[in-house]
Amino acid sequence: MKKTLLAGASAGLLVVAASAAHAQSIDYGSLEQLFNEPVTTSATGAPQRSTEAPVDMTIISAADIERSGAVDLPTILSRVAGLDVATQGAGAADVSVRGYNQAMSPRLLVLINGRQVYLDHYGYTAWATLPVQLSEIRQIEVVKGPNSALFGFNAVSGVVNIITANPKFDQTGDITVRGGSARYGEVSLAKSLKLGERFSARFSAGAAKSDEFDNTVGVAKSQLNDPSRVSANLDTVTQLTDKAELRVEGSYSNVQVSDMLSNYAYSPSKYLTSSLKGTLTADTKAGQLQFSAYQNDLTAKHVILGQKARFENKITVVSAQDLFKIGAKHTIRVGGEYRHNEVNTAPIGGAEVSYDVLSASAMWNWSITDKLAFTAAGRYDSLDLSREGDFPAGSPPLGNGYWDRKIEEPSWNLGLVWRATGVDTFKASAARGVQVPTLVDLGALQARVSVGPYTLGLAGNPTLEPAIVTNYQLTYERALPALKAQVSAKAFVQKTQDVKGQPTSAQIDVAPTPVSLPVLSYRNIGESKMTGFELAASGELAGGFRWNADWTHTEVDDEPLAGFSPVLRTAAFGATTPENRGNVALGWTGGPWTADAFVTLVGDHQAYALYAVGANPRLVDVDAYAAIGGRVARTFDGGVTLAFSGQNLGGSRQRQSAGLEVERRLYLSVSKRF
């Protein structure tokens, strides 16, 4: 079922009288120089330091990315306080915020310049598919907690907002060649240019490959791929008039990795992604109007329970918003969005599951005084689910009408920021986010599995309820100018209602009939609560040294409904979330030399054992570990940098999950800026 895209555009035409005009594009470089640190505009539309934003935000700068020595985004994110990263293979990892990590983790909204890049069929991010080179990223904004009302659809545990260099302002060029152990090879290019006074463009492309981690845990060779990726991106900005701008972005990626599926079985997965996005921004008397539309196309190939599954997923999003001011103290943002999301059923085909979503949102930022600001945001999503096509033999006697269902849920964010003194800042925030079931959850999964002498059906559940996440947080941040340092302390409480449990052969969800098989499916299994705190400090020392350290403590308590086991439903977050996690980093810059060392500490926890058909899910112990990384680099005249880096340096291999053991990897790179 498809609906006209005009519905989304009309839903966003909420125009109110406004005063001040805004620039069409954000010149992050100039703002960074003005504030002497990276700044954000994504929370309220106004330039802010991360300490002033009404959300818990960490900004990773381009310099941080370069000094990390990392070759992928999950490694960079693993060094952010409160983020949990489970490395499943040399090219695959799952990322979550303050625990609740799982295979194919569906709780994180990942954006590139405002475009959703997580994969909708399973609702997770395959990081290798992101069509962005590390050298073209201006900054990464990591937002913790549910933030759907401020950042968009399905932002339930957090947001990773990747902002690339804007070709209108950032005249950059970089080419990098990198080689390493395990036959690692990579080449990447990013170059921006101007054609006349009104047209700017940036082109980037890259390719990489390596051997998979050694198979020391007995995974069948047929379940693994040596990771490889090829990607390209084109970003153009056209100044149509003095007050109107058109930005068009197109991207492509072709990737193969060893994925760990949501049932904790490995799959030799292949992905083909493409995207096209256009954004028109204009300064008007009614404020800054922005109209955006994009389409993401995905072909995903997995092996599910020994069966080849090919998903063809397409998402179309049309949105409109108005950002304006009323007086000097009130900033308002109102908008509407329409999205259509569709995918075929697999491994057993013959049908299509889709939904259409209409959304309306509003944000109000009130500068009460020079030191006190309040932000309130709300969003309302109305989702219409549908199914078309045939049912496989042995399915329960249900028609497509069983999928004619509506899900309507609000989300909201409240934030209060008090800059008590020139060095002391207090924040209080409350939020409600909505985790919509994925297309696979809702019925795109159709399979058969043999358990002993029995044949069972495996299917999605169109009656699955969305998980509701509410979060409350208090934050204190203090600058220590005399020491050139900053410290912060945060305390948070979070509750998840209607937790989604995975299918398990230990529990039949739909009883057999004389004409249908017993069926395993997804179910809402209860609640989960989390409490915790986070401590962090960073600063500079004499002689060109810099440092940072953080520690996050979380306690998760699962509260299942009667008759459900979080362990059997692979949702035992209390056991799989490490109670303690921290980072320590030390760096130095002297003339053309730069050196950095990183240690990520993860406490004892449990992980799900690798899946065997017919076996019940079970947990195994993962001992506390320290992941060590580092980089040493020298920059020569002419913009050439030679760098030697390494990850997981503590040993030849390290057990960080129940899957493949993570290996030590060493890299040598040469890059040229022009």
N, C-alpha and C positions, 0 to 999 in steps of 0.2 A: 504494500500500500504506500503510495507516494502522495504528498501534498505539495501544493504550489509554494515555491520559495518566497513569493511575495508576502506570504503571511508573516514571515520573520521580519522583513523590512518594515511592514506597516506597524508591527508590534513595537518597533523601536522609535517611532516618530513622536516622542514625548518632548516637545519643544516648549521651554519656558523662557521668559525674558531674562536676559543676562547682561553683564556689564563688560568685564575685561576680555580681550582676545588672547589667544594662546598660539604659540608657535606650532606649525604642523608637525615637525619632527623634533625629537628630543636630542639635543647635542650633549650626550653624556660626558664627552671629553671636556667641554667647557665647564659643565657643572662640577665635574670631579676636581678641576683646577680651582674653581671658586670655593668649594667646600673643603678642599685639601684631603678628600677621601671619596670613594665611590658613593654615589647617591642613587636613590630609587624614585620613580614616579608611578610605579604600578599599583600601589595601594590606594592612593587618593587622587592621583593625577597631578599633584604638585611635587616639585623636587624636595626630597627629604633625605637626611641621613638615616641609616638603618635604625639608629637609636631613637629617632623621632617618629618612625612609622608606627601606626596603631596595631601592628602585628609583630610576632616574633620572627625577625628576619636577619639572616646572615648573608652578606654580600661577598662573593668570591671574585676578586678582580682578575684582569688579564695577567697582571704580574704574578699573582698567586698561582694561576694556572701554569704559567711558564716555569716557575720555580718548583712546581710539584714534581717534575720529572715523570709525570703519569702519561700513559698513552691512551687512557680511556676515562670517561666521565665517572664511572663508579669508584675508581680509585681516588679521584679528587673529592668526591662526596663523602667517602669513608672517613675523611679527616675533619668533617664538620661535626661539632658537638650535637649529640642527640640523634644522629643518623646511624641506622643499622644497615650494613651492606653484607649480603651473603654471596660470596663468589662461588658460582656453580661450575664454571669452566673458564678456559682462557679467554673466551669472548662472551661470556654470559654471567650476569649478576642480578640479584634482586635488591632493591633499595626500599627502605621504609623509614618512618619517623618515630623515634622513641618506641621501638619494639613493634610487635605485630607483623614482623616480616614472615613471608612464606614464599613458596615457589609460585612464580607468576603473580607476584604481589599486586593487588588491584587498587590500592588505597592512595596512590600518589598521582597528582596531576602534574604532568610534565609539558612545558610549553617552549616553543622557539618563536620569539617575537610575537607572542600571543596566539600562535597556532598550536593546537593540541597535537602531540606526537606520540602519546601512548597508543597502543594497538587495541582497537575496540573489541575484537572478537573475544579475547580473554581478559581485556581490561588492564593490561600490564605494559610495562615499557621494556622493549628489547633494545637495550642501550646502543648496541652496535648498529642499529638501523637509523639512528639519528643522522641526518645528512648535514652535519656541521663539522668543520675542522677545528681543532682546539685553538689554532692560531687566529681564527676569525671571531672568537668569542670575546666580547667586551666585558661582560660580567655574568655571573650566575647568581640569581637571587634564590636563596633557600628559605622557605616560609614554613614554620612548624604549626601544626594544629589545623582544624577544619576551617577553610577559608573560601567556601563556594560563593558566598555573597560578594566577596571582593574580587576573586580571581576567576571564577567560572565553574562550569559544570563538573561535578564529581571530585572537587578538591576536598577530600575527607580527612586525611591525616596530614597533608601538607602539600606544598607546591615547589617544584623546581622550575624556575622561570629563566630560560637561557636567552640572553640578549646579545645579538651579534653586532659587529661594527656596522654603522650606518654609512653607506657609500656617499651620502650627501655631505657628511662632516668628516669622516675618517678615511683619509687617503693612505691606505695601507697596502703592503704587499709582503708576502712571506712564502718561501718555498722550503720544505723540510724533507730530508731524506734520513731514514732511521733504520738501523739493523740491530739485531740482538740475538740472544740465545733462543733455543728451540726454533731455529730457522725463522725468527721474526723479521719481517721486512715491511717497510711503509714508505710511501711518498705522498706528500700533500702540497697543495698550492692554494693560495688565496690572494686575490688582487682586486683592488678597487680602482675605478677610473672615472673621469668626467668627460662627457661629450657635450661641449657647449656649456652655457650657463644654467640650463634647466634640466639636464639629464645626467644622472649618476648611476653607476652600476658596480656590483661586486660579484665576481665569479670565484667559486671555490670547487675543488675536487680532491679526492684522495682515494687511496687503495692501501690495504694492509692484509697480511696473512701471517699465520704462525702455526706451529704444531699445538695440538690439544695437550692439556696436562697428562702426564703418564697415568695410565689406567691401573692404579694399584688397588682398586676396590672391587674389581670383578664385574664391571659393567660390560655388557656384550658389545663387541666392536661395532655391530650394526646400529647401535644406539648413539654413536658419537660421530661428530664431524670435526675436522681441523678447521678452526675459524678463519673466515676471510670476509672482506667487505670491499665494496666499491661504492662511492657516493659522489654526488655533484649537486651544486646549488647555485642559482642565479637570483640576485636581489637587485632590483632596480627602483630608483626614485625619480619621478618626473614632477617638476614644479610647474603645474598647469597654469596657475596665475600667482600673483603675489600672496594670495591667501588660500590657495587650494593645492593639494599635493596628492599624487597617486603613487602608491608603493605596490609593486608586483613581485612576488617571490615564487619560484618554482624549484622543486627538488626531486631527487631520484636516489634510491639506494638498492643494492643487491647484496644480500648478506647470507652467509651460512654459519651456524653455530651449533654447539651441543647444548640444547635447552633442557632445563629440568621442568617438566610439566607440573601442573597443579596437583597431580597425584603422586609426585615425587618419583617419577620414572623419567629417565633421560630419553630425549628424542633428537635425532639428527634433523634439525629444523632449518628451513630455508625461507627467506623473506624477500619479497620484491615490493618496494614502496615507491609511490610518486605522489606529489602534491602540487597544487597550484592555488595561490592566494592573491587576492587584490584588496587593497585598503585605500579608500578615498577619505581624505581629511580636509576639512575646510573651516576657516575662521569666519564666523558670521555674527550678525547682531544678536542671534539667539545663543551664542556660545560656540565652542568647538564641536562641530558635528563630525562623526566618523561612521562610515559604512564599510563593512568588511564582508567578504565571502571567500570561502575556501573549500576545496574538496581533497580528501585523502583517499587514495586507493591502495589496498593491501592485498597481496597474494601470500598466504602463509601455508607452508607445508610441514606437517608434523606426522609423527608415527604414534598413534594412540592405541594402547593395548595391542600392539603388533599390527595395527591396521593403518594404512596410509590415509591421511586426512588432508584435504586441500580446502582452505577457507578463502573465499573471495569477499573481502569486506570493503564497503564504500561508505564514507561519511561525508555529508554536505552540511556546511554551517553558514548561515547568513545572519549578520547582526548589525545593529545600529545603536549609537549612543550619542548623548549630548553632555558635554562637560562645560559647566558655566559657574559664575560667581554671582552671589547676591551680596552686594556691599563688599567690604574688605575682609569679613570674617567667615563667610559661608561659601563653601565649595560644594556643588551638587553634581552628581553624575547619574543620569537615568538612561536606561537602555532596554532593548529587547533582542531576543535571539530565537532563531528557528534552526533545528538540526534534524536531519534524516539519516538514519543509521541502518544498514542492511547487511546481512551475511547469509550465505547458503548453509544448509545443514551438512554435517560431515562427522565421521567417515561415511555414514550411510546418507547419501544425497537424496535429491528429489523434492526439496522444499526450501523456503527462504523465510527467515525470521527478521523482522524489522521493527523499528519504532520511530515515531516522530515526537519531537519535544518543542513546545513553546515555552519561552521563559521571559520573565520581566524582572528587572533589577533596579535598585536605586541605592545611592551612597550619599551621605551627608557628612561633611567635615566642618566642624565648628571650632574656630580659633577663639576660645572663650576669653583668654588673655594671651599676652606674649609668652606665658609659661605653661598654659593649660589648654589642651585641645581634646576634643571629643569626636569620635567617628562612629557612625551607625550605618550599617548596610544590610539590605535584605534582598532576597531573591526567591522567586516562586517558579517551580518547574512543573509542567503538566506533560506527562508522557503517555502516548497512545501506542500500545503494543499490538502487533498483528503477525499472522503467519499465513503463508500461501504454499500450496503444493500437497504432495501425497505423503502418506505415512507408511513406514516399512512394515512388512508382515510381522505379526506378533506384538504390535504396539497396543496399548490400552485403547478401548473403543471411545476415543475422543475426537472431535472434529476441530477444524481450524478456529471455530468460534470460541473454543476454550482459551485462545490467545487474545481475544478481543478484550483487553483490559486497560485500565487507566491507572497511572500512578501519579499522584499529586502531592508534592512536599515543599515546604518552605525551608530556607536556610537563612542564617543571619550571623552578623559579626558586630560586636561592640568593643570599642577600644578607647581607653582614657590614658593620655600621656601628660605627665606633670614634670616639667623641668624645674625642680624645686630650687636649685642653685645653678651656677654656671658649670658645675661638675657632677651634680646629682640628678638622675632621672628615674622616675617611678612610672610603671605601666601596670594597668589592669585590663584584662581582656576576657571576653566570654564569646563563645561561638557555637553554632550548630551547623553541622555538615551532613550531607546525604550521599551515601554510597549506593548508587543504582546498580542492580544486578547486571552482569555483563551479558552480551548476546549468547555466549555459550551457556551461561547459567539459565537463561530464559528459554532455551530450546534448540539452539544451534547444534548442540552435541547430540548425535544419534549414533549409538554403537551397540555391539553385542559382545559379551564376554562370557567365556566358559570357566566355571568354577567347579572343579571335580566333574561329576556327571551332569551338572545343571548348566543351562544357558540362561543368562540374565540380560535384560535390557539396560542400557545406560543412556539417560536422557536428561535434558534440562527441565527446569520447573518454572512454567510461566506464572505461577502464583507466588513466587518468592518475593518477600518483602525487602525493600531497601534497608540497609543498615544505617542507623542514625547515630552520629557521633557528636557528643557535646563536650566542650572543653572549657576550663576556667584556669587562668594563669595570672600570677603576680610576678613582676620583674623589677629588680633594682639594678641600676647601672651607675658606675662612678668612674670618672676620669681622674687620673693622678698625674697632672701635668709635670710636677717636679720629678717624677720617676719615668715620664714618657710611657705611661701604662694606663690600661683600662681593666676594670674588673666588673663582673656581673654575677647576680644570683637570681635564679628563677625557680618557682614552685608551681606545680600544675596538677590538676585533677581531670580525668577524662573518663567518659562512660560510652560504651558502644552497645546499642540495643539491636536486637535481631541479627546477631552474628551469623554469617553464612557458613554452614558446614558442607564439606565435600561429600560426594557419594562414597559409600563403603560397602563391601560385600558382607560385612557383619550385620547389616541392617537393611531389610527390604523396605522401600519407601512406598511403592505402589504394589499392592497384592495382585497375584495372578488371577486371571479369570479363565473360563474354558477356552477362550479364543486369544488370550494375550499372555505374555511372559511376565514374570516378576520384574520390577524396574527399580534400579538404583538411581537416585537423583540428589539434587541439592536441597538443603532444608535450613530454615532458620532455627538455630539450636539454643538461643538464650542470650545472655548478656556477658559483658566483660568490663571490668573496671581497672583503671590505672591511676596510680599516684606516683609522684616523683619530684626530683629537683635537679637543677643543673648549675654548676659553678664553672666560671671561665675567667681567664685572665690573659692579657697579651701586652706586649710593649716592645720598646727598643732599648738597647744598651750602647754605651760608648764603644767606638771602634767599628761601627757598622753592623752590630749584631741585632737580631730581632728574635722574638720568642713568643710562644703561646702555649697554653695548657687548658684543658677542660676535663670535667668529670660529670657524667650523667648517671643518676640512680633512678631506676624505675621498678615498681612492683605491680604486677598484673595479676588480677584475681578473676578467673573464669567462673561464671555462674550459669551452668547449663540448665535447660528445661529438663523435667523428669523424662527419663527414657533416652536421653542423648548423652553421648560421651565425647567431650572435646578431643580426646586422643584419637578415637576411632574416626571422627569426622575431620581429622587433620586440621583442627582449629584450637589446639592446646597452647594458646598464646602465653599463659602463665608459665609454662615450662620452657617454651622456646625463646622467650625474651630474656636476654642477659640482664641481670639486675644492675650490673656495673659496666660502664663503658667510658673510655677516656682517650685523650690525645695529648701528645707532647711534641712540640716542634721547636727547632733551633736553626736559625739561618744567619748567614753573614755575607755582606757585599763589601768588597774592597777593590776599587778601580775596576778593571775588566773582569774580575773573578767573582763568582757567586757560588755559595755552597749552602745546602739545606739538608736537614735530616728530620725524619718523621717517625713517630712511633704511635701506632693505634693499639690500644689495650682493650680486650674484650673478655669479660668474666665468664665463669662456668655457666653453661646452659645445656639444654638438650635440643636435638634436631631429629627430624623424621628420617628413619632408615630408608634406604633405597627400596623402591617398590618391587614386589614380586606378585604376579597375577594370582589372585585367590588368597593371598596372605592379608591379615589384618594390619592396618597401620600401627607402627610402634616407634617409640622414641629411644634414642641412644644418647649417651653422654658426649659432650664436647668440652674438653678441658679449656681453661683460660689460656689465651695466647696473646702474643705481641707481634703485630705485623710491622716490620721495619722497612722504611724506604728512604731513598736519598738521591741527591743530584749534585754534581759539581760541573760548573760551566765556565767557559772563558769566551768573551766577546772580543773580536778583532776589528781592526779598521775595516770600513766598508760594510759593516752590519752583519758580518759572519759570526755565528756562535757555534762553538763545538761543546757538546754536553755529553757527560757520562752519567747514567742514572740506573737505579735498580729498585725492584719491589720485592717484598717478602724475603728480605736479606738474612733473616735469622736462621735459616736452614735450607737444605736442598728442597724440602717440601714440608708443608704444614697442614694439619687438619683444622679447617675452619668451619666445616659442616660435615654431614654424613655422606656427602658426594665426593667428587674428585678432590684429591688433596692438592692444595695450592702450591705451585712451584716457585722457586726463586727465578726471577727473570732479570736479565741485564740488557741495557740498551746503549747504543752509541748513536748520536744524532748530529747532523750538520744542518744548520738553517741559515737562510740568507734573507734579510729584510731589504726591500727595495721600494 
